[in-house]
Amino acid sequence: MNDLNVPPANANVPAPNPNLPAQTHRQELMPKQRQFPLAPLQRVQHVVQRHYGKLFFIALPTLLAAIYFFVIAADMYASEARFIVRSPSRAPSTGVSGFLQSSGITRAQDDVYSVQDFASSRDAVAALSADLDLRAIYGREEADWIARFPNLYDRDNSEDFFRYYKRRVEVQYDTTTGIVKMVVLAFRPEDAQLVATRLLDAAEALVNRLNERARSNAVKNAEIQLRISEKAVADAQAQVLEYRNRELMIDPEKTSGAMFESLAKLQEEQQATRLRIAELSRRSPNSPLLGDLRDRVRELDLQVVQQRRRLAGGTTSMAPKISEYEQLTLRQELATKEYSSALASLESSRADARRQQIYLDRVVTPNLPDRALYPRRIRAVFIVLVTCFLVYSIGALLIAGVREHAQD
């Protein structure tokens, strides 16, 4: 048998390794058992145990979101309207804005923001609720238990309904074109169109109120200014009258002019008399007329001095009286001019009040939607998936960092 190279019976049995323990050696001697694959339930249990965090924080919320948006969530219809708020052009300019202003199309940006804020305010809710049953519109039987009002998040009160309303109405202002876009969501197409139409009517009513308030304020201020100007004119006239009665003269300037003419005549006569005295002294030094002429010169000198003192040189002279009168007449002229300006301003304010200052032009009327655009199911589920993944990743990194720091 040995010649036929037949291995002995224990040829396949490996020699025992003295370095291994006896139990390990016995395991080597045992025949290898056949490994069967895990059952499906065991595999699912293994996956759940291994990926418990991902399933709980990512897969489960995404699954719940998908069930809600694709199975439970009710369709919502969007009615869109576009409008522009403008005012009459006041000053011409160049370029495109100049062309628009020459056409009477000037954007009233401040008023646009007022209308935009109004559409998302409690006043808008009150104005709509006066004509419509908003709570019934957003509590339709077609709505699901999460999207309708009231729901788990929004209770049946005014504050929660206002918060719910702001989620159903969106107003955007395009600063480039000046057009305001308004989108209203509802569970029925006709409800969305009705709410958008009434909200647009309320915004137009707001613009009309702003016009009326601006007109009344402008006319009222102009009338107040006119009354102030009238009182100023009356006061100035009363001061002039009081001065004339006190000084017993109508016009000091004309009176002083007559006095200047009288002084000029006295000086002319004085000069002529002196020339006559000089001529008579040269021809007839002993003439009896010389004494009379000299007396006349002395009399004229005295009159000239008195006349000059009446014109200037003291508190009772004409100079301070003329100065006071000029001040009074200047105040009267200024008051008269201010009165004329106030009267013109009142007429202009009344003319402006007869024409509208702010306009709300409807570019696109609220449409009747024929297809539900909301909720955007795929995007919503994707956002939930991405958000949960980011939260889980950040949490896993934080936990790993804490464990590593604890081990150190």
QUINORUR-V169922 format. One record per residue. N is the residue number from 1. RES is the residue in one letter. SS is DSSP state (A for helix, B for strand, O for the rest). PSI is psi as a letter, one per 40 degrees, with the letter a starting at -180 (999 if undefined). Layout:
n:N res:RES ss:SS psi:PSI
n:N res:RES ss:SS psi:PSI
//
This chain:
n:1 res:M ss:O psi:d
n:2 res:N ss:A psi:d
n:3 res:D ss:A psi:d
n:4 res:L ss:A psi:e
n:5 res:N ss:O psi:f
n:6 res:V ss:O psi:h
n:7 res:P ss:O psi:i
n:8 res:P ss:O psi:i
n:9 res:A ss:O psi:d
n:10 res:N ss:O psi:f
n:11 res:A ss:O psi:d
n:12 res:N ss:O psi:e
n:13 res:V ss:O psi:h
n:14 res:P ss:O psi:i
n:15 res:A ss:O psi:i
n:16 res:P ss:O psi:i
n:17 res:N ss:O psi:h
n:18 res:P ss:O psi:d
n:19 res:N ss:O psi:e
n:20 res:L ss:O psi:i
n:21 res:P ss:O psi:i
n:22 res:A ss:A psi:d
n:23 res:Q ss:A psi:d
n:24 res:T ss:A psi:d
n:25 res:H ss:A psi:d
n:26 res:R ss:A psi:d
n:27 res:Q ss:A psi:d
n:28 res:E ss:A psi:d
n:29 res:L ss:A psi:d
n:30 res:M ss:O psi:i
n:31 res:P ss:O psi:i
n:32 res:K ss:O psi:h
n:33 res:Q ss:O psi:i
n:34 res:R ss:O psi:h
n:35 res:Q ss:O psi:h
n:36 res:F ss:O psi:i
n:37 res:P ss:O psi:i
n:38 res:L ss:O psi:i
n:39 res:A ss:O psi:i
n:40 res:P ss:A psi:d
n:41 res:L ss:A psi:d
n:42 res:Q ss:A psi:d
n:43 res:R ss:A psi:d
n:44 res:V ss:A psi:d
n:45 res:Q ss:A psi:d
n:46 res:H ss:A psi:d
n:47 res:V ss:A psi:d
n:48 res:V ss:A psi:d
n:49 res:Q ss:A psi:d
n:50 res:R ss:A psi:d
n:51 res:H ss:O psi:f
n:52 res:Y ss:A psi:d
n:53 res:G ss:A psi:d
n:54 res:K ss:A psi:d
n:55 res:L ss:A psi:d
n:56 res:F ss:A psi:d
n:57 res:F ss:A psi:e
n:58 res:I ss:A psi:d
n:59 res:A ss:A psi:d
n:60 res:L ss:A psi:d
n:61 res:P ss:A psi:d
n:62 res:T ss:A psi:d
n:63 res:L ss:A psi:d
n:64 res:L ss:A psi:d
n:65 res:A ss:A psi:d
n:66 res:A ss:A psi:d
n:67 res:I ss:A psi:d
n:68 res:Y ss:A psi:d
n:69 res:F ss:A psi:d
n:70 res:F ss:A psi:e
n:71 res:V ss:A psi:d
n:72 res:I ss:A psi:d
n:73 res:A ss:O psi:h
n:74 res:A ss:O psi:i
n:75 res:D ss:O psi:i
n:76 res:M ss:B psi:h
n:77 res:Y ss:B psi:i
n:78 res:A ss:B psi:h
n:79 res:S ss:B psi:h
n:80 res:E ss:B psi:i
n:81 res:A ss:B psi:i
n:82 res:R ss:B psi:h
n:83 res:F ss:B psi:i
n:84 res:I ss:B psi:i
n:85 res:V ss:B psi:h
n:86 res:R ss:B psi:i
n:87 res:S ss:B psi:i
n:88 res:P ss:O psi:i
n:89 res:S ss:O psi:i
n:90 res:R ss:O psi:d
n:91 res:A ss:O psi:h
n:92 res:P ss:O psi:i
n:93 res:S ss:O psi:a
n:94 res:T ss:O psi:i
n:95 res:G ss:A psi:a
n:96 res:V ss:A psi:d
n:97 res:S ss:A psi:d
n:98 res:G ss:A psi:d
n:99 res:F ss:A psi:d
n:100 res:L ss:A psi:d
n:101 res:Q ss:A psi:d
n:102 res:S ss:A psi:d
n:103 res:S ss:O psi:e
n:104 res:G ss:O psi:e
n:105 res:I ss:O psi:g
n:106 res:T ss:B psi:h
n:107 res:R ss:B psi:h
n:108 res:A ss:O psi:g
n:109 res:Q ss:A psi:d
n:110 res:D ss:A psi:d
n:111 res:D ss:A psi:d
n:112 res:V ss:A psi:d
n:113 res:Y ss:A psi:d
n:114 res:S ss:A psi:d
n:115 res:V ss:A psi:d
n:116 res:Q ss:A psi:d
n:117 res:D ss:A psi:d
n:118 res:F ss:A psi:d
n:119 res:A ss:A psi:d
n:120 res:S ss:O psi:f
n:121 res:S ss:O psi:i
n:122 res:R ss:A psi:d
n:123 res:D ss:A psi:d
n:124 res:A ss:A psi:d
n:125 res:V ss:A psi:d
n:126 res:A ss:A psi:d
n:127 res:A ss:A psi:d
n:128 res:L ss:A psi:d
n:129 res:S ss:A psi:d
n:130 res:A ss:A psi:d
n:131 res:D ss:A psi:d
n:132 res:L ss:O psi:i
n:133 res:D ss:O psi:g
n:134 res:L ss:A psi:d
n:135 res:R ss:A psi:d
n:136 res:A ss:A psi:d
n:137 res:I ss:A psi:d
n:138 res:Y ss:O psi:e
n:139 res:G ss:O psi:f
n:140 res:R ss:O psi:i
n:141 res:E ss:O psi:e
n:142 res:E ss:O psi:d
n:143 res:A ss:O psi:i
n:144 res:D ss:O psi:i
n:145 res:W ss:O psi:e
n:146 res:I ss:O psi:d
n:147 res:A ss:O psi:d
n:148 res:R ss:O psi:i
n:149 res:F ss:O psi:h
n:150 res:P ss:O psi:i
n:151 res:N ss:O psi:a
n:152 res:L ss:O psi:d
n:153 res:Y ss:O psi:d
n:154 res:D ss:O psi:h
n:155 res:R ss:O psi:i
n:156 res:D ss:O psi:g
n:157 res:N ss:O psi:i
n:158 res:S ss:A psi:d
n:159 res:E ss:A psi:d
n:160 res:D ss:A psi:d
n:161 res:F ss:A psi:d
n:162 res:F ss:A psi:d
n:163 res:R ss:A psi:d
n:164 res:Y ss:A psi:d
n:165 res:Y ss:A psi:d
n:166 res:K ss:A psi:d
n:167 res:R ss:A psi:e
n:168 res:R ss:A psi:e
n:169 res:V ss:B psi:h
n:170 res:E ss:B psi:h
n:171 res:V ss:B psi:h
n:172 res:Q ss:B psi:h
n:173 res:Y ss:B psi:h
n:174 res:D ss:O psi:h
n:175 res:T ss:O psi:e
n:176 res:T ss:O psi:d
n:177 res:T ss:O psi:e
n:178 res:G ss:O psi:e
n:179 res:I ss:B psi:h
n:180 res:V ss:B psi:h
n:181 res:K ss:B psi:h
n:182 res:M ss:B psi:h
n:183 res:V ss:B psi:h
n:184 res:V ss:B psi:h
n:185 res:L ss:B psi:i
n:186 res:A ss:B psi:i
n:187 res:F ss:O psi:e
n:188 res:R ss:O psi:i
n:189 res:P ss:A psi:d
n:190 res:E ss:A psi:d
n:191 res:D ss:A psi:d
n:192 res:A ss:A psi:d
n:193 res:Q ss:A psi:d
n:194 res:L ss:A psi:d
n:195 res:V ss:A psi:d
n:196 res:A ss:A psi:d
n:197 res:T ss:A psi:d
n:198 res:R ss:A psi:d
n:199 res:L ss:A psi:d
n:200 res:L ss:A psi:d
n:201 res:D ss:A psi:d
n:202 res:A ss:A psi:d
n:203 res:A ss:A psi:d
n:204 res:E ss:A psi:d
n:205 res:A ss:A psi:d
n:206 res:L ss:A psi:d
n:207 res:V ss:A psi:d
n:208 res:N ss:A psi:d
n:209 res:R ss:A psi:d
n:210 res:L ss:A psi:d
n:211 res:N ss:A psi:d
n:212 res:E ss:A psi:d
n:213 res:R ss:A psi:d
n:214 res:A ss:A psi:d
n:215 res:R ss:A psi:d
n:216 res:S ss:A psi:d
n:217 res:N ss:A psi:d
n:218 res:A ss:A psi:d
n:219 res:V ss:A psi:d
n:220 res:K ss:A psi:d
n:221 res:N ss:A psi:d
n:222 res:A ss:A psi:d
n:223 res:E ss:A psi:d
n:224 res:I ss:A psi:d
n:225 res:Q ss:A psi:d
n:226 res:L ss:A psi:d
n:227 res:R ss:A psi:d
n:228 res:I ss:A psi:d
n:229 res:S ss:A psi:d
n:230 res:E ss:A psi:d
n:231 res:K ss:A psi:d
n:232 res:A ss:A psi:d
n:233 res:V ss:A psi:d
n:234 res:A ss:A psi:d
n:235 res:D ss:A psi:d
n:236 res:A ss:A psi:d
n:237 res:Q ss:A psi:d
n:238 res:A ss:A psi:d
n:239 res:Q ss:A psi:d
n:240 res:V ss:A psi:d
n:241 res:L ss:A psi:d
n:242 res:E ss:A psi:d
n:243 res:Y ss:A psi:d
n:244 res:R ss:A psi:d
n:245 res:N ss:A psi:d
n:246 res:R ss:A psi:d
n:247 res:E ss:A psi:e
n:248 res:L ss:O psi:f
n:249 res:M ss:O psi:i
n:250 res:I ss:O psi:d
n:251 res:D ss:O psi:h
n:252 res:P ss:A psi:d
n:253 res:E ss:A psi:d
n:254 res:K ss:A psi:d
n:255 res:T ss:A psi:d
n:256 res:S ss:A psi:d
n:257 res:G ss:A psi:d
n:258 res:A ss:A psi:d
n:259 res:M ss:A psi:d
n:260 res:F ss:A psi:d
n:261 res:E ss:A psi:d
n:262 res:S ss:A psi:d
n:263 res:L ss:A psi:d
n:264 res:A ss:A psi:d
n:265 res:K ss:A psi:d
n:266 res:L ss:A psi:d
n:267 res:Q ss:A psi:d
n:268 res:E ss:A psi:d
n:269 res:E ss:A psi:d
n:270 res:Q ss:A psi:d
n:271 res:Q ss:A psi:d
n:272 res:A ss:A psi:d
n:273 res:T ss:A psi:d
n:274 res:R ss:A psi:d
n:275 res:L ss:A psi:d
n:276 res:R ss:A psi:d
n:277 res:I ss:A psi:d
n:278 res:A ss:A psi:d
n:279 res:E ss:A psi:d
n:280 res:L ss:A psi:d
n:281 res:S ss:A psi:d
n:282 res:R ss:A psi:d
n:283 res:R ss:A psi:d
n:284 res:S ss:O psi:g
n:285 res:P ss:O psi:d
n:286 res:N ss:O psi:e
n:287 res:S ss:O psi:h
n:288 res:P ss:O psi:e
n:289 res:L ss:A psi:e
n:290 res:L ss:A psi:d
n:291 res:G ss:A psi:d
n:292 res:D ss:A psi:d
n:293 res:L ss:A psi:d
n:294 res:R ss:A psi:d
n:295 res:D ss:A psi:d
n:296 res:R ss:A psi:d
n:297 res:V ss:A psi:d
n:298 res:R ss:A psi:d
n:299 res:E ss:A psi:d
n:300 res:L ss:A psi:d
n:301 res:D ss:A psi:d
n:302 res:L ss:A psi:d
n:303 res:Q ss:A psi:d
n:304 res:V ss:A psi:d
n:305 res:V ss:A psi:d
n:306 res:Q ss:A psi:d
n:307 res:Q ss:A psi:d
n:308 res:R ss:A psi:d
n:309 res:R ss:A psi:d
n:310 res:R ss:A psi:d
n:311 res:L ss:A psi:d
n:312 res:A ss:O psi:i
n:313 res:G ss:O psi:e
n:314 res:G ss:O psi:i
n:315 res:T ss:O psi:d
n:316 res:T ss:O psi:e
n:317 res:S ss:O psi:i
n:318 res:M ss:A psi:d
n:319 res:A ss:A psi:d
n:320 res:P ss:A psi:d
n:321 res:K ss:A psi:d
n:322 res:I ss:A psi:d
n:323 res:S ss:A psi:d
n:324 res:E ss:A psi:d
n:325 res:Y ss:A psi:d
n:326 res:E ss:A psi:d
n:327 res:Q ss:A psi:d
n:328 res:L ss:A psi:d
n:329 res:T ss:A psi:d
n:330 res:L ss:A psi:d
n:331 res:R ss:A psi:d
n:332 res:Q ss:A psi:d
n:333 res:E ss:A psi:d
n:334 res:L ss:A psi:d
n:335 res:A ss:A psi:d
n:336 res:T ss:A psi:d
n:337 res:K ss:A psi:d
n:338 res:E ss:A psi:d
n:339 res:Y ss:A psi:d
n:340 res:S ss:A psi:d
n:341 res:S ss:A psi:d
n:342 res:A ss:A psi:d
n:343 res:L ss:A psi:d
n:344 res:A ss:A psi:d
n:345 res:S ss:A psi:d
n:346 res:L ss:A psi:d
n:347 res:E ss:A psi:d
n:348 res:S ss:A psi:d
n:349 res:S ss:A psi:d
n:350 res:R ss:A psi:d
n:351 res:A ss:A psi:d
n:352 res:D ss:A psi:d
n:353 res:A ss:A psi:d
n:354 res:R ss:O psi:e
n:355 res:R ss:O psi:i
n:356 res:Q ss:O psi:i
n:357 res:Q ss:O psi:d
n:358 res:I ss:B psi:h
n:359 res:Y ss:B psi:i
n:360 res:L ss:B psi:h
n:361 res:D ss:B psi:h
n:362 res:R ss:B psi:h
n:363 res:V ss:B psi:d
n:364 res:V ss:B psi:h
n:365 res:T ss:O psi:i
n:366 res:P ss:O psi:h
n:367 res:N ss:O psi:i
n:368 res:L ss:O psi:h
n:369 res:P ss:O psi:i
n:370 res:D ss:O psi:e
n:371 res:R ss:O psi:h
n:372 res:A ss:O psi:h
n:373 res:L ss:O psi:e
n:374 res:Y ss:B psi:i
n:375 res:P ss:O psi:i
n:376 res:R ss:O psi:g
n:377 res:R ss:A psi:d
n:378 res:I ss:A psi:d
n:379 res:R ss:A psi:d
n:380 res:A ss:A psi:d
n:381 res:V ss:A psi:d
n:382 res:F ss:A psi:d
n:383 res:I ss:A psi:d
n:384 res:V ss:A psi:d
n:385 res:L ss:A psi:d
n:386 res:V ss:A psi:d
n:387 res:T ss:A psi:d
n:388 res:C ss:A psi:d
n:389 res:F ss:A psi:d
n:390 res:L ss:A psi:d
n:391 res:V ss:A psi:d
n:392 res:Y ss:A psi:d
n:393 res:S ss:A psi:d
n:394 res:I ss:A psi:d
n:395 res:G ss:A psi:d
n:396 res:A ss:A psi:d
n:397 res:L ss:A psi:d
n:398 res:L ss:A psi:d
n:399 res:I ss:A psi:d
n:400 res:A ss:A psi:d
n:401 res:G ss:A psi:d
n:402 res:V ss:A psi:d
n:403 res:R ss:A psi:d
n:404 res:E ss:A psi:d
n:405 res:H ss:A psi:d
n:406 res:A ss:A psi:d
n:407 res:Q ss:A psi:d
n:408 res:D ss:O psi:999
//
